[in-house]
C-alpha cells in the first residue's frame, strides 16, 4: 500500500489551465447547470463551482452529474487552483439531492448504474487534490448532503436545512453517506440521523460538528458563501504543496492504524522536503518577512 501511495504522491507538473476560466467568460455558459469561475485579484487561487439548476433545485440529474464530473476532471490537474468552493446559484438551496423524477423513469438496472456514477462523483470530490469547501446557503438533503460531506470543509447558514433523509423515501444513502457521516460524527450519531431521516438546521449541524461554521443568513441569501470565501482566503497564503500533502496525509492516515498513518505522514513529509516553498518558508522566517509561496 505504501509503495502505491508513494507513486500516487509524486508531484505532477502543471498542465494548461482551463480555458475561459474567468467569471466574465461564464456569462456565455449561463445555460449550463455547472459553471466554473476562477477569482482574480487578491482572491486569485480560489475557484468556484456554481451549481445552477433552478428548475430542479440543483437536483443530481444526469446532465448535472456529467457536467460536474467534467469540471472536476479539468480542475484537478490545474495547480492554479488552491481552494475550490462549491456554491449554489439557486437561492435557498444548496442541492436538493437525487432527481427522483428522473430516476422514476429508469429501470432497476439503470438506477444501479446511475447511483454508481453518483458514488464515483462523490469520490472524485473527496479526492480533489486542493482543499474543497461546501457553502451551504439552503437545503442540502440526501445526495446534497453527501456532496457536502465529500468536501473537506463545510460552512452553512444557520437557517440551512440538511439531512440524509433517504429512509423517509424508502431508500438508504447510496453516494457515500453511510461511510462519510460516521467518519465525521461517529457511528452512533450517524446511525441515529440515518435511521430517523432527521433534518438539522445549520446551527444544529455546527453543534454536532457536521459543519465547521454556521452563520446568520443575510438578505441576499449568500452568507455561507461569504464565510466560505473568507475561509478560503485564510488558506490562500499558505504553501500550496504543503497544504495538498497535508490533505493526503490526513485523508489516507485516518483510514489505517496509527503506525501506518505515521508512515504515510513520513512519505508526505519527504515529498515536501525538496520544494522551493519549504526553503522560502525558512528564509522568510529568518529574514522576518512574509513568505512568498509559489507552489513549487
Secondary structure, DSSP 4 states (H G I P E B T S, - for coil): -HHHHHHHTSPPPPPPPPTT-BTGGGGGGTTSSEEEEE--GGGTTEEEEEE--GGGTT-B-HHHHHHHHHHHHHHTT-TT-SEEEEEESSTTEEE--B-HHHHHTS-HHHHHHHHHHHHHHHHHHHT-SSEEEEEE-SEEETHHHHHHHHSSEEEEETT-EEE--GGGGT----SSHHHHHHHHH-HHHHHHHHHHT--EEHHHHHHHTSSSEEE---TTS-HHHHHHHHHHHHHHTS-HHHHHHHHHHHHHHTTS-HHHHHHHHHHHHHHHHT-HHHHHHHHHHHHTS-------
